[in-house]
């Protein structure tokens, strides 16, 4: 059948089988059936990242964001922008995500607060990062906010960027919604907050 969704399913199967070029072709086929089909956009960009073509994925998602009013596409774009250390762009994408999501449930509000905290931290905006972190309402982010507050009260913040060999491979997880916080196939501890009192 000439419908885009079976192509997305096929792309997922190919990805699991590590047939990434076939997965890319299947995602592109979905976009031929329906240009700017949101799941097709996300699947194609995700596969580009898996193929090591982060710049192509960035360009594609940036263009897609001009054609679609999709919070999911903007969330994926923001994650990739942070992965590529384009933190100011990521902040703009997260703000646009919020504009397009006026009826967020509690879990989505927590997710957005966490992403805003991460992004503000990566921009060196520690007071804003602490404010967002407190809004998450989870132990990790509450402790993160405490450490950031200690830093703004006279401590120092050393951010350690770990090289790629410290990456931990993860299994790709996909769903119909294709939401993802980190687009690369590796979870990289790119920011370790080491805060010390002077």
N, C-alpha and C positions, 0 to 999 in steps of 0.2 A: 504493500500500500504506500501511496505517496504522502506519507505523514511524517512530521519531524520526530515525534517521540520515539518510535522504534529505532531510529538512528542514534538517539541518545543512549538508549539501552545497549545497543551494539557497541558504541564507543566505550561504555563502562566495562563490558565484557572484554573487549580488546585491551583496555588498560590493565585489568586484573591479570590478563595473560601476558603482560609486558609487550604487547604489540602496539607500541605507541604511534607509529606512523599510520597503522590501520585505524586506531582510535581517532586520530586527528582527521582522517578522511571521512569517517562516519559522522563526526561532529560537524564538519563542513557540509556534508550532505544534508544534514538537518537544516542548516542555514540556507541551503539552496531551495528546499521546500518552503521554508518560511523565514525570510530575512529578518534578522534581529530577534529571532525566537529566543527568549531569555534563557531557557535551559541550554540551548545550543551555544549561545554566547559564552555562558559560564563553562560549559564542557570544553569548548574549543580553547579558551584562554587557559584553563587548567592543564590541558594536554600540552599546550605550548610551553608552559612552565616545566612540566615533567620532561620535556625534550630539551630543556636548558635554554629556551628562547624567551627569557623573561622580558626583554625589551619589546619583542613582538607582542607578547601578551599584554604588556602595559599599554602599548599603542592601541591595540584592539579594544581593550576594556575602556580606555579613555574615549575612543570614538563611540563605542556602544553606549556609554553614559550620556552622549548627546542625542542618541536616538530613542533611548528607553528611559522611562521614569521608574527605575527599579532600585529599591533599596538593596536587594541582594547583589546586584551587579556592583553597586557602589561599595558594599562591604567587601566584596572580593577585590575590587580595585584598591581600596584602602589597605587591605592586608598585603597586597603585592607592593604597593608604594612604600609601606613600612619595611618590608623585606629588602627593598632596593634603597633604603635610607632616604627616601623622598618624603620625609615626615611632614613638612608643611603641606604638601599635596595630599597626604593621607588625612591630615586634619580637615582640609576642605572637603574631601570625599565623605568623611564621617559627618560633617555638618550637613551636607546635602542629604545623606542617608536620614538624618533626623528630620529634615524638612519633609521628606517623602514618606515618613512613617509616623503620622500624627496619632495613631492609635496603638502604640507599642504596649505589649503586656509587660508584666514585671520582669520576666526573664530577659526579654529583649532590652529593656531599660538597663538592666544590670550588665548585659553584654556590651552595650554601647558605652556605659560609664567606664567599664574595664578597658575598652579599646581607646577611649579618650584619655584615660590615665596613662596607658602605655605610651601613646603618641606624645602627650605633653611631657612625659619623662624623657623620651628620646629627643625632644626639642630643647631639653634643659630647663623647662618651665616647671620647676619642682612644686611650687605652691599650687598651681593649677592641677598638676598631677595628683597631689595629695587630696585636693577637693574632690576630684573625680573618683579617686580610689575609695574614699569614704562612702561615696554613693553606691558602690557595688554591694556593700553589705555582706561580704564574705571575709573569712579570717585572713586569707592571704593578702587581700587588698587592704584590709584594716591595718595589718602589720606594715605593709608597704607605705601606707599613709603616715603611720607613726615614725617610720624611719626617715621619710621625706621631711616631716615636721622637725625632727631632730636635726636634720641637715640644715634647714632654713634657720634654725635657732643657733647657728654657729658651728655646726659640724662641717665636714667636707664630704663630697660625693665623688667617688671614683667609679666610673662606668668601665667595665672590662668587656671589650669585644673579643669574643672567642673566635679563633680561626675555624674554617670549615671542617677540619679533621676532628673537631669536637662534636660534630653533628651526629645525631642519633636518627637512624632511618626509621620511618614509621610506615605503617600500612596505609595506603590511600583509602579514604573513606568517602563514599559518594552516596547521595540520596537524590530524590527527585528535585529537592530544593537546591542542591549543590552549594550549600552554605559552607564556608571555610574561613577560618581565621588566618591560617598560614598557608600560602599557596604553594610553597616549594615542597618537594617530596621529603624534605628533611626538617626536623624540628631543631632549630639552631638557637642555642642560648646566646642571643646577640646582645643582651643587656643583663648584666648581673649587677645589682645595686649593692655596692659595698659602702655603707655610710659609717663614718666614724666621728665621734666627738673630738674637737680639738682640745 
